[in-house]
Every structure is written in C-alpha cells, then in structure tokens.
Amino acid sequence: MAGVIPKEDLAAYKRWHLNSFDHKEAATHTTAPKTQEMTETIESEVLGAMHLPTAEDIERINEEALSLGYQAGFDEG
C-alpha cells in the first residue's frame, strides 16, 4: 500500500482530539479600539464599493452562457 507508514517505523505521535464546541476559551488577545475602528472603516469601504449582481443580472449571465455554449457546440458539430 503506497503512502502507509508501518507502525514499527513510527516515532512519536499525538492523537488529534476535537475540542468541545460548547466550551468557549478565553480570548488570548483583544483588538485595540483604534485598530478595531480602522478595521470597521476598511470593511465599510470595501463592502460599500462591492457590487452584488441582481436577479436580472444573474439571469442575463446565465442566458448568455447557455447561448454561447449552444453556439460553441453547434459550431463544433
């Protein structure tokens, strides 16, 4: 079997254990107020500049893709 290491060739290993999702660990660091404010400003600028397609845009894109695919198949056939 390729990629399998025999047990005898293994050195030390630590079994992985999934932590509980119920227990919330204490935060190891907190964001400084100024840094948090800068992060919020950047997020609002990025999200404000983002243009999400409308349902009409998605329908138009889908129809264009279908017609281009149909035409490409027709040309090859």
C-alpha positions in Angstrom: 0.0 0.0 0.0 1.6 3.3 -1.0 1.7 6.1 1.5 1.3 3.9 4.6 4.0 4.0 7.2 4.3 0.8 9.2 3.6 1.1 12.9 7.2 -0.1 13.7 8.6 2.8 11.7 6.6 5.5 13.5 8.4 7.7 16.1 6.2 9.6 18.5 2.8 10.9 17.6 0.0 12.7 19.3 -3.6 11.7 18.6 -5.7 14.6 17.4 -8.7 15.4 19.6 -11.6 17.7 18.7 -12.3 20.3 21.4 -15.8 20.8 22.6 -17.8 23.5 20.8 -19.7 24.2 24.0 -16.7 25.5 26.0 -15.6 28.9 25.0 -11.9 29.6 25.6 -10.8 32.9 26.9 -9.6 35.3 24.2 -5.8 35.4 24.1 -5.7 38.9 22.6 -8.1 41.7 22.2 -8.2 44.3 19.4 -7.3 47.8 20.4 -10.1 50.3 20.0 -8.2 52.3 17.3 -7.3 49.1 15.4 -10.9 47.9 15.6 -12.1 51.3 14.4 -9.7 51.2 11.4 -10.9 47.6 10.6 -14.5 48.7 10.6 -13.7 51.6 8.4 -11.9 49.5 5.9 -14.6 46.9 5.9 -17.3 49.5 5.3 -15.3 51.0 2.4 -14.7 47.5 0.8 -18.3 46.4 1.3 -19.6 49.8 0.1 -17.6 49.5 -3.1 -18.7 45.9 -3.8 -21.5 45.5 -6.3 -23.5 42.3 -6.0 -25.4 41.1 -9.1 -29.2 41.4 -9.1 -31.5 38.6 -10.1 -31.8 40.1 -13.6 -28.0 40.2 -13.9 -27.8 36.6 -12.9 -30.5 35.6 -15.4 -28.8 37.6 -18.2 -25.4 36.0 -17.4 -27.0 32.5 -17.4 -28.8 33.1 -20.7 -25.5 34.4 -22.3 -23.6 31.4 -21.1 -26.3 29.0 -22.4 -26.4 30.6 -25.8 -22.5 30.7 -26.0 -22.3 27.1 -25.1 -25.0 26.1 -27.5 -23.3 28.1 -30.3 -19.9 26.5 -29.5 -21.5 23.0 -29.6 -23.3 23.8 -32.8 -20.1 25.1 -34.4 -18.1 22.0 -33.4 -20.8 19.7 -34.5 
